Amino acid sequence: MTAYTRGEGTYDEIARRFVVSPASVSRYLRRHREKGSLAPKPATGGQPRRLDEAGEEVLRALVAEQPDAFCRELADRLLERAGVKLDEDTVGKALRRLGLTRKKRR
């Protein structure tokens, strides 16, 4: 926030100039003072995957056995074989991530 450190205005004036709130100006200045930079914080990584490599192999085998199974059916079979409880949306995402398709005809 060089504009403020150069004395180009108050928090309110700087906030209006850059279309942010005065509280944001305050946070930016504090971050620059404490960290020496306004660079974004590193990503935290989000939620870990619920389906590990072994579970993915089971899913591959299930799709190979019955390529036209619905995601709900695959989720039920994953619970039986791998002990992993997933909902059908998560199974669908895993299928897309693994590049697997569920085709009725080959």
C-alpha positions as a printed NumPy array, in Angstrom:
array([[  0.   ,   0.   ,   0.   ],
       [  2.485,   2.538,  -1.209],
       [ -0.249,   5.124,  -1.704],
       [ -0.771,   5.349,   2.053],
       [  2.928,   5.212,   2.958],
       [  3.601,   8.036,   0.478],
       [  1.006,  10.124,   2.291],
       [ -1.47 ,  10.212,  -0.602],
       [ -4.464,  10.14 ,   1.71 ],
       [ -6.118,   8.805,   4.834],
       [ -7.42 ,   5.223,   5.25 ],
       [-10.842,   6.408,   4.04 ],
       [ -9.456,   8.237,   1.006],
       [ -7.216,   5.314,   0.025],
       [-10.138,   2.914,   0.503],
       [-12.376,   4.96 ,  -1.803],
       [ -9.589,   5.274,  -4.379],
       [ -9.04 ,   1.492,  -4.567],
       [-12.706,   0.576,  -3.953],
       [-12.075,  -1.376,  -0.745],
       [-13.155,  -0.845,   2.832],
       [-11.04 ,   1.143,   5.3  ],
       [-10.7  ,  -2.092,   7.301],
       [ -9.106,  -3.724,   4.247],
       [ -6.6  ,  -0.886,   3.994],
       [ -5.773,  -1.429,   7.654],
       [ -5.339,  -5.205,   7.134],
       [ -3.154,  -4.692,   4.067],
       [ -0.906,  -2.251,   5.91 ],
       [ -0.641,  -4.557,   8.935],
       [  0.191,  -7.525,   6.694],
       [  2.843,  -5.508,   4.862],
       [  4.298,  -4.284,   8.17 ],
       [  4.389,  -7.79 ,   9.714],
       [  5.29 ,  -9.905,   6.684],
       [  7.039,  -7.381,   4.459],
       [  4.799,  -8.381,   1.567],
       [  1.2  ,  -8.445,   0.397],
       [  1.652, -11.839,  -1.286],
       [ -1.25 , -14.22 ,  -0.697],
       [ -1.013, -16.831,   2.011],
       [ -0.191, -20.359,   0.821],
       [ -3.145, -22.642,   0.116],
       [ -4.071, -24.934,   2.983],
       [ -4.872, -27.904,   0.778],
       [ -8.559, -28.429,   1.538],
       [-10.144, -31.727,   2.454],
       [ -8.117, -34.922,   1.99 ],
       [ -9.524, -37.455,  -0.453],
       [-11.743, -40.095,   1.091],
       [-10.757, -42.672,  -1.511],
       [ -7.12 , -43.767,  -1.257],
       [ -5.132, -45.68 ,  -3.892],
       [ -6.4  , -49.053,  -2.679],
       [ -9.985, -47.785,  -2.871],
       [ -9.345, -46.469,  -6.375],
       [ -8.148, -49.922,  -7.44 ],
       [-11.327, -51.457,  -6.023],
       [-13.369, -48.866,  -7.931],
       [-11.496, -49.695, -11.158],
       [-12.242, -53.384, -10.62 ],
       [-15.915, -52.681,  -9.931],
       [-16.267, -50.676, -13.14 ],
       [-14.45 , -53.405, -15.098],
       [-16.868, -56.023, -13.694],
       [-20.008, -54.043, -14.42 ],
       [-19.385, -50.999, -16.646],
       [-23.03 , -49.909, -16.626],
       [-23.438, -49.775, -12.825],
       [-24.912, -46.587, -11.389],
       [-22.812, -44.479,  -9.023],
       [-25.138, -45.458,  -6.152],
       [-24.473, -49.148,  -6.885],
       [-20.721, -48.537,  -7.063],
       [-20.866, -46.672,  -3.744],
       [-22.663, -49.618,  -2.095],
       [-20.133, -52.106,  -3.489],
       [-17.217, -49.91 ,  -2.405],
       [-18.59 , -50.026,   1.135],
       [-18.83 , -53.833,   0.975],
       [-15.394, -54.471,  -0.544],
       [-13.211, -51.629,   0.71 ],
       [-15.102, -50.405,   3.769],
       [-15.231, -46.894,   2.311],
       [-18.54 , -45.077,   2.595],
       [-19.01 , -42.529,  -0.198],
       [-22.061, -40.862,  -1.661],
       [-22.823, -41.161,  -5.353],
       [-21.536, -37.658,  -6.156],
       [-18.131, -38.49 ,  -4.688],
       [-18.035, -41.746,  -6.666],
       [-18.833, -39.779,  -9.834],
       [-16.002, -37.33 ,  -9.126],
       [-13.604, -40.222,  -8.509],
       [-14.64 , -41.833, -11.8  ],
       [-13.975, -38.587, -13.684],
       [-10.637, -38.075, -11.923],
       [ -9.585, -41.634, -12.84 ],
       [-10.803, -41.243, -16.416],
       [-13.285, -44.116, -16.042],
       [-16.539, -44.177, -17.964],
       [-19.641, -46.213, -17.296],
       [-20.824, -47.379, -20.681],
       [-23.544, -49.89 , -21.286],
       [-22.063, -50.912, -24.63 ],
       [-18.443, -51.279, -25.582]])
